[in-house]
C-alpha cells in the first residue's frame, strides 16, 4: 500500500507558507527579476558596468552586488538610482 502525498492538490504558495519560507522565496524572486531587468536594460543601451556605476555615482563593487540575484542587501535608494541610470523608474505597491 502506498502512502498518500499530503501536498497533492495544494498550491505551491500554500506549500511555501506551510514550510515558513514564503517571504524569503518571494524576496529572492523579486531581487532576481530586478537584477535581470537591470542587466537587460544595460545590454539594450550598450552600457558597461563601469558606465552604469558612474551614472549611479557608486562603485563597480556596489553595482556587482546589485546585479547579483543572490545578494538581497539592496536599498530603495540604490534601486532608484539604478533605474534612473537606465532611463527607467521603480514602481512599488502594496497588494
N, CA, C and O atoms as a GROMACS GRO file, in nm:
protein
  380
    1UNK      N    1   0.083  -0.118   0.000
    1UNK     CA    2   0.000   0.000   0.000
    1UNK      C    3   0.088   0.125   0.000
    1UNK      O    4   0.184   0.132   0.077
    2UNK      N    5   0.058   0.222  -0.084
    2UNK     CA    6   0.139   0.343  -0.092
    2UNK      C    7   0.081   0.450  -0.002
    2UNK      O    8  -0.040   0.458   0.022
    3UNK      N    9   0.171   0.532   0.046
    3UNK     CA   10   0.131   0.644   0.132
    3UNK      C   11   0.083   0.760   0.046
    3UNK      O   12   0.143   0.789  -0.057
    4UNK      N   13  -0.020   0.826   0.085
    4UNK     CA   14  -0.074   0.941   0.013
    4UNK      C   15   0.014   1.064   0.038
    4UNK      O   16   0.058   1.088   0.151
    5UNK      N   17   0.038   1.141  -0.066
    5UNK     CA   18   0.116   1.264  -0.054
    5UNK      C   19   0.024   1.374  -0.003
    5UNK      O   20  -0.076   1.405  -0.069
    6UNK      N   21   0.053   1.435   0.112
    6UNK     CA   22  -0.035   1.538   0.168
    6UNK      C   23  -0.036   1.667   0.088
    6UNK      O   24  -0.123   1.751   0.110
    7UNK      N   25   0.060   1.684  -0.004
    7UNK     CA   26   0.070   1.809  -0.080
    7UNK      C   27  -0.001   1.803  -0.215
    7UNK      O   28  -0.012   1.904  -0.284
    8UNK      N   29  -0.048   1.685  -0.253
    8UNK     CA   30  -0.119   1.674  -0.380
    8UNK      C   31  -0.246   1.757  -0.373
    8UNK      O   32  -0.325   1.746  -0.279
    9UNK      N   33  -0.263   1.840  -0.473
    9UNK     CA   34  -0.381   1.925  -0.479
    9UNK      C   35  -0.361   2.061  -0.414
    9UNK      O   36  -0.444   2.150  -0.433
   10UNK      N   37  -0.253   2.078  -0.339
   10UNK     CA   38  -0.229   2.209  -0.279
   10UNK      C   39  -0.145   2.295  -0.374
   10UNK      O   40  -0.080   2.242  -0.465
   11UNK      N   41  -0.148   2.423  -0.353
   11UNK     CA   42  -0.072   2.513  -0.440
   11UNK      C   43   0.071   2.528  -0.390
   11UNK      O   44   0.102   2.500  -0.275
   12UNK      N   45   0.155   2.574  -0.480
   12UNK     CA   46   0.294   2.600  -0.445
   12UNK      C   47   0.300   2.706  -0.335
   12UNK      O   48   0.379   2.694  -0.241
   13UNK      N   49   0.216   2.808  -0.347
   13UNK     CA   50   0.213   2.915  -0.248
   13UNK      C   51   0.176   2.862  -0.110
   13UNK      O   52   0.234   2.903  -0.010
   14UNK      N   53   0.078   2.771  -0.104
   14UNK     CA   54   0.039   2.718   0.026
   14UNK      C   55   0.151   2.631   0.083
   14UNK      O   56   0.171   2.628   0.205
   15UNK      N   57   0.223   2.560  -0.003
   15UNK     CA   58   0.336   2.480   0.044
   15UNK      C   59   0.445   2.570   0.102
   15UNK      O   60   0.501   2.541   0.207
   16UNK      N   61   0.474   2.681   0.033
   16UNK     CA   62   0.574   2.776   0.084
   16UNK      C   63   0.532   2.828   0.221
   16UNK      O   64   0.614   2.840   0.312
   17UNK      N   65   0.404   2.860   0.236
   17UNK     CA   66   0.352   2.907   0.365
   17UNK      C   67   0.368   2.799   0.472
   17UNK      O   68   0.413   2.827   0.583
   18UNK      N   69   0.331   2.676   0.439
   18UNK     CA   70   0.343   2.566   0.535
   18UNK      C   71   0.487   2.546   0.581
   18UNK      O   72   0.512   2.514   0.697
   19UNK      N   73   0.580   2.564   0.488
   19UNK     CA   74   0.722   2.546   0.519
   19UNK      C   75   0.782   2.669   0.589
   19UNK      O   76   0.895   2.664   0.637
   20UNK      N   77   0.706   2.778   0.593
   20UNK     CA   78   0.754   2.900   0.658
   20UNK      C   79   0.859   2.975   0.580
   20UNK      O   80   0.940   3.048   0.638
   21UNK      N   81   0.858   2.959   0.446
   21UNK     CA   82   0.961   3.023   0.364
   21UNK      C   83   0.904   3.114   0.255
   21UNK      O   84   0.976   3.156   0.164
   22UNK      N   85   0.777   3.143   0.264
   22UNK     CA   86   0.711   3.222   0.161
   22UNK      C   87   0.776   3.360   0.143
   22UNK      O   88   0.807   3.400   0.030
   23UNK      N   89   0.796   3.432   0.251
   23UNK     CA   90   0.853   3.567   0.242
   23UNK      C   91   0.995   3.563   0.186
   23UNK      O   92   1.031   3.647   0.103
   24UNK      N   93   1.073   3.467   0.231
   24UNK     CA   94   1.212   3.454   0.186
   24UNK      C   95   1.219   3.423   0.036
   24UNK      O   96   1.299   3.483  -0.036
   25UNK      N   97   1.136   3.332  -0.010
   25UNK     CA   98   1.134   3.293  -0.151
   25UNK      C   99   1.085   3.409  -0.238
   25UNK      O  100   1.139   3.435  -0.345
   26UNK      N  101   0.983   3.478  -0.191
   26UNK     CA  102   0.929   3.593  -0.265
   26UNK      C  103   1.034   3.703  -0.278
   26UNK      O  104   1.050   3.760  -0.386
   27UNK      N  105   1.104   3.733  -0.170
   27UNK     CA  106   1.209   3.835  -0.172
   27UNK      C  107   1.319   3.797  -0.270
   27UNK      O  108   1.365   3.880  -0.348
   28UNK      N  109   1.361   3.672  -0.267
   28UNK     CA  110   1.466   3.625  -0.358
   28UNK      C  111   1.420   3.635  -0.503
   28UNK      O  112   1.499   3.673  -0.590
   29UNK      N  113   1.296   3.602  -0.530
   29UNK     CA  114   1.243   3.608  -0.667
   29UNK      C  115   1.237   3.752  -0.716
   29UNK      O  116   1.273   3.780  -0.831
   30UNK      N  117   1.192   3.843  -0.632
   30UNK     CA  118   1.184   3.984  -0.670
   30UNK      C  119   1.324   4.037  -0.702
   30UNK      O  120   1.343   4.105  -0.802
   31UNK      N  121   1.420   4.006  -0.617
   31UNK     CA  122   1.557   4.054  -0.639
   31UNK      C  123   1.614   3.996  -0.768
   31UNK      O  124   1.681   4.068  -0.842
   32UNK      N  125   1.590   3.869  -0.794
   32UNK     CA  126   1.638   3.807  -0.917
   32UNK      C  127   1.580   3.875  -1.041
   32UNK      O  128   1.651   3.901  -1.137
   33UNK      N  129   1.451   3.903  -1.037
   33UNK     CA  130   1.385   3.968  -1.150
   33UNK      C  131   1.440   4.108  -1.172
   33UNK      O  132   1.469   4.147  -1.285
   34UNK      N  133   1.456   4.185  -1.064
   34UNK     CA  134   1.510   4.320  -1.077
   34UNK      C  135   1.653   4.318  -1.132
   34UNK      O  136   1.687   4.400  -1.218
   35UNK      N  137   1.735   4.227  -1.083
   35UNK     CA  138   1.873   4.216  -1.132
   35UNK      C  139   1.873   4.182  -1.281
   35UNK      O  140   1.952   4.239  -1.357
   36UNK      N  141   1.787   4.091  -1.322
   36UNK     CA  142   1.778   4.054  -1.464
   36UNK      C  143   1.730   4.171  -1.548
   36UNK      O  144   1.785   4.196  -1.655
   37UNK      N  145   1.628   4.242  -1.501
   37UNK     CA  146   1.577   4.356  -1.577
   37UNK      C  147   1.683   4.465  -1.593
   37UNK      O  148   1.697   4.523  -1.701
   38UNK      N  149   1.756   4.494  -1.486
   38UNK     CA  150   1.861   4.594  -1.496
   38UNK      C  151   1.971   4.551  -1.594
   38UNK      O  152   2.018   4.631  -1.674
   39UNK      N  153   2.010   4.425  -1.585
   39UNK     CA  154   2.112   4.373  -1.676
   39UNK      C  155   2.065   4.383  -1.821
   39UNK      O  156   2.142   4.422  -1.909
   40UNK      N  157   1.940   4.348  -1.846
   40UNK     CA  158   1.886   4.355  -1.982
   40UNK      C  159   1.882   4.499  -2.033
   40UNK      O  160   1.914   4.525  -2.149
   41UNK      N  161   1.843   4.594  -1.948
   41UNK     CA  162   1.840   4.734  -1.989
   41UNK      C  163   1.980   4.786  -2.018
   41UNK      O  164   2.000   4.862  -2.113
   42UNK      N  165   2.076   4.746  -1.937
   42UNK     CA  166   2.215   4.786  -1.963
   42UNK      C  167   2.260   4.732  -2.098
   42UNK      O  168   2.322   4.804  -2.176
   43UNK      N  169   2.228   4.607  -2.127
   43UNK     CA  170   2.267   4.547  -2.255
   43UNK      C  171   2.198   4.616  -2.372
   43UNK      O  172   2.263   4.642  -2.474
   44UNK      N  173   2.069   4.648  -2.359
   44UNK     CA  174   1.996   4.718  -2.466
   44UNK      C  175   2.061   4.851  -2.499
   44UNK      O  176   2.067   4.892  -2.615
   45UNK      N  177   2.111   4.918  -2.395
   45UNK     CA  178   2.170   5.050  -2.413
   45UNK      C  179   2.321   5.043  -2.437
   45UNK      O  180   2.386   5.147  -2.453
   46UNK      N  181   2.376   4.923  -2.440
   46UNK     CA  182   2.519   4.906  -2.462
   46UNK      C  183   2.604   4.965  -2.350
   46UNK      O  184   2.714   5.014  -2.374
   47UNK      N  185   2.552   4.959  -2.228
   47UNK     CA  186   2.621   5.018  -2.112
   47UNK      C  187   2.712   4.916  -2.045
   47UNK      O  188   2.671   4.804  -2.016
   48UNK      N  189   2.834   4.956  -2.021
   48UNK     CA  190   2.926   4.873  -1.943
   48UNK      C  191   2.893   4.890  -1.795
   48UNK      O  192   2.823   4.982  -1.756
   49UNK      N  193   2.945   4.799  -1.715
   49UNK     CA  194   2.926   4.811  -1.570
   49UNK      C  195   2.993   4.937  -1.518
   49UNK      O  196   2.942   5.001  -1.426
   50UNK      N  197   3.106   4.972  -1.575
   50UNK     CA  198   3.176   5.093  -1.531
   50UNK      C  199   3.092   5.218  -1.557
   50UNK      O  200   3.082   5.306  -1.472
   51UNK      N  201   3.031   5.225  -1.676
   51UNK     CA  202   2.946   5.340  -1.708
   51UNK      C  203   2.823   5.342  -1.618
   51UNK      O  204   2.783   5.447  -1.569
   52UNK      N  205   2.764   5.227  -1.598
   52UNK     CA  206   2.645   5.218  -1.512
   52UNK      C  207   2.679   5.265  -1.370
   52UNK      O  208   2.605   5.344  -1.312
   53UNK      N  209   2.790   5.216  -1.316
   53UNK     CA  210   2.831   5.256  -1.181
   53UNK      C  211   2.854   5.407  -1.176
   53UNK      O  212   2.816   5.473  -1.079
   54UNK      N  213   2.916   5.461  -1.278
   54UNK     CA  214   2.941   5.605  -1.283
   54UNK      C  215   2.810   5.684  -1.284
   54UNK      O  216   2.797   5.783  -1.212
   55UNK      N  217   2.714   5.640  -1.365
   55UNK     CA  218   2.584   5.708  -1.370
   55UNK      C  219   2.510   5.700  -1.237
   55UNK      O  220   2.434   5.789  -1.202
   56UNK      N  221   2.533   5.592  -1.165
   56UNK     CA  222   2.469   5.575  -1.035
   56UNK      C  223   2.544   5.647  -0.924
   56UNK      O  224   2.496   5.656  -0.811
   57UNK      N  225   2.664   5.697  -0.956
   57UNK     CA  226   2.751   5.761  -0.856
   57UNK      C  227   2.784   5.662  -0.744
   57UNK      O  228   2.772   5.692  -0.625
   58UNK      N  229   2.826   5.543  -0.786
   58UNK     CA  230   2.861   5.438  -0.692
   58UNK      C  231   2.981   5.361  -0.746
   58UNK      O  232   3.033   5.391  -0.853
   59UNK      N  233   3.024   5.262  -0.670
   59UNK     CA  234   3.139   5.181  -0.712
   59UNK      C  235   3.093   5.063  -0.797
   59UNK      O  236   2.977   5.023  -0.795
   60UNK      N  237   3.188   5.010  -0.870
   60UNK     CA  238   3.160   4.890  -0.952
   60UNK      C  239   3.125   4.773  -0.859
   60UNK      O  240   3.041   4.690  -0.894
   61UNK      N  241   3.188   4.765  -0.742
   61UNK     CA  242   3.159   4.658  -0.647
   61UNK      C  243   3.014   4.667  -0.599
   61UNK      O  244   2.946   4.565  -0.586
   62UNK      N  245   2.966   4.788  -0.572
   62UNK     CA  246   2.826   4.807  -0.530
   62UNK      C  247   2.731   4.764  -0.643
   62UNK      O  248   2.629   4.702  -0.617
   63UNK      N  249   2.765   4.799  -0.765
   63UNK     CA  250   2.682   4.759  -0.879
   63UNK      C  251   2.680   4.607  -0.892
   63UNK      O  252   2.575   4.548  -0.918
   64UNK      N  253   2.795   4.543  -0.875
   64UNK     CA  254   2.801   4.397  -0.881
   64UNK      C  255   2.709   4.334  -0.776
   64UNK      O  256   2.643   4.234  -0.804
   65UNK      N  257   2.705   4.392  -0.656
   65UNK     CA  258   2.614   4.341  -0.552
   65UNK      C  259   2.468   4.359  -0.594
   65UNK      O  260   2.385   4.271  -0.572
   66UNK      N  261   2.439   4.472  -0.656
   66UNK     CA  262   2.303   4.499  -0.702
   66UNK      C  263   2.262   4.399  -0.810
   66UNK      O  264   2.149   4.351  -0.810
   67UNK      N  265   2.352   4.368  -0.901
   67UNK     CA  266   2.321   4.279  -1.012
   67UNK      C  267   2.330   4.131  -0.975
   67UNK      O  268   2.292   4.045  -1.055
   68UNK      N  269   2.379   4.101  -0.856
   68UNK     CA  270   2.388   3.963  -0.809
   68UNK      C  271   2.249   3.919  -0.761
   68UNK      O  272   2.200   3.971  -0.661
   69UNK      N  273   2.185   3.825  -0.831
   69UNK     CA  274   2.049   3.785  -0.794
   69UNK      C  275   2.040   3.721  -0.655
   69UNK      O  276   1.931   3.711  -0.599
   70UNK      N  277   2.152   3.678  -0.600
   70UNK     CA  278   2.151   3.611  -0.470
   70UNK      C  279   2.177   3.708  -0.354
   70UNK      O  280   2.157   3.672  -0.238
   71UNK      N  281   2.222   3.828  -0.385
   71UNK     CA  282   2.250   3.927  -0.281
   71UNK      C  283   2.126   4.013  -0.262
   71UNK      O  284   2.090   4.093  -0.348
   72UNK      N  285   2.061   3.996  -0.148
   72UNK     CA  286   1.935   4.068  -0.124
   72UNK      C  287   1.955   4.197  -0.046
   72UNK      O  288   1.857   4.263  -0.012
   73UNK      N  289   2.080   4.233  -0.018
   73UNK     CA  290   2.108   4.356   0.056
   73UNK      C  291   2.113   4.473  -0.041
   73UNK      O  292   2.219   4.508  -0.093
   74UNK      N  293   1.999   4.531  -0.065
   74UNK     CA  294   1.992   4.646  -0.155
   74UNK      C  295   1.890   4.745  -0.100
   74UNK      O  296   1.786   4.706  -0.047
   75UNK      N  297   1.923   4.872  -0.112
   75UNK     CA  298   1.832   4.974  -0.060
   75UNK      C  299   1.743   5.027  -0.171
   75UNK      O  300   1.773   5.013  -0.290
   76UNK      N  301   1.633   5.088  -0.131
   76UNK     CA  302   1.545   5.151  -0.229
   76UNK      C  303   1.618   5.262  -0.303
   76UNK      O  304   1.596   5.282  -0.422
   77UNK      N  305   1.702   5.335  -0.234
   77UNK     CA  306   1.779   5.442  -0.297
   77UNK      C  307   1.866   5.386  -0.409
   77UNK      O  308   1.873   5.444  -0.518
   78UNK      N  309   1.933   5.275  -0.383
   78UNK     CA  310   2.018   5.213  -0.485
   78UNK      C  311   1.934   5.168  -0.604
   78UNK      O  312   1.974   5.188  -0.719
   79UNK      N  313   1.820   5.107  -0.578
   79UNK     CA  314   1.732   5.064  -0.686
   79UNK      C  315   1.684   5.183  -0.769
   79UNK      O  316   1.678   5.176  -0.892
   80UNK      N  317   1.650   5.292  -0.702
   80UNK     CA  318   1.605   5.413  -0.772
   80UNK      C  319   1.715   5.469  -0.862
   80UNK      O  320   1.690   5.504  -0.977
   81UNK      N  321   1.837   5.476  -0.807
   81UNK     CA  322   1.948   5.529  -0.886
   81UNK      C  323   1.979   5.439  -1.006
   81UNK      O  324   2.012   5.488  -1.114
   82UNK      N  325   1.970   5.309  -0.986
   82UNK     CA  326   1.995   5.214  -1.095
   82UNK      C  327   1.889   5.229  -1.205
   82UNK      O  328   1.921   5.234  -1.323
   83UNK      N  329   1.764   5.236  -1.164
   83UNK     CA  330   1.656   5.253  -1.261
   83UNK      C  331   1.675   5.382  -1.340
   83UNK      O  332   1.662   5.384  -1.462
   84UNK      N  333   1.704   5.489  -1.269
   84UNK     CA  334   1.725   5.619  -1.334
   84UNK      C  335   1.842   5.613  -1.432
   84UNK      O  336   1.836   5.672  -1.540
   85UNK      N  337   1.947   5.542  -1.396
   85UNK     CA  338   2.066   5.533  -1.482
   85UNK      C  339   2.037   5.466  -1.616
   85UNK      O  340   2.105   5.492  -1.714
   86UNK      N  341   1.935   5.378  -1.619
   86UNK     CA  342   1.898   5.313  -1.745
   86UNK      C  343   1.769   5.372  -1.804
   86UNK      O  344   1.710   5.316  -1.897
   87UNK      N  345   1.727   5.487  -1.750
   87UNK     CA  346   1.611   5.556  -1.804
   87UNK      C  347   1.477   5.496  -1.764
   87UNK      O  348   1.378   5.512  -1.836
   88UNK      N  349   1.474   5.428  -1.652
   88UNK     CA  350   1.350   5.364  -1.605
   88UNK      C  351   1.316   5.416  -1.466
   88UNK      O  352   1.389   5.495  -1.407
   89UNK      N  353   1.201   5.370  -1.414
   89UNK     CA  354   1.157   5.403  -1.279
   89UNK      C  355   1.125   5.274  -1.205
   89UNK      O  356   1.093   5.172  -1.266
   90UNK      N  357   1.134   5.279  -1.074
   90UNK     CA  358   1.090   5.168  -0.990
   90UNK      C  359   0.946   5.196  -0.950
   90UNK      O  360   0.913   5.307  -0.910
   91UNK      N  361   0.862   5.095  -0.960
   91UNK     CA  362   0.722   5.108  -0.917
   91UNK      C  363   0.699   5.006  -0.808
   91UNK      O  364   0.712   4.886  -0.831
   92UNK      N  365   0.666   5.051  -0.689
   92UNK     CA  366   0.636   4.964  -0.576
   92UNK      C  367   0.491   4.984  -0.535
   92UNK      O  368   0.439   5.095  -0.541
   93UNK      N  369   0.427   4.876  -0.494
   93UNK     CA  370   0.291   4.890  -0.444
   93UNK      C  371   0.262   4.780  -0.344
   93UNK      O  372   0.315   4.670  -0.354
   94UNK      N  373   0.178   4.813  -0.250
   94UNK     CA  374   0.131   4.714  -0.154
   94UNK      C  375   0.009   4.647  -0.215
   94UNK      O  376  -0.080   4.714  -0.268
   95UNK      N  377   0.005   4.515  -0.208
   95UNK     CA  378  -0.110   4.445  -0.265
   95UNK      C  379  -0.169   4.352  -0.161
   95UNK      O  380  -0.267   4.282  -0.188
   0.00000   0.00000   0.00000
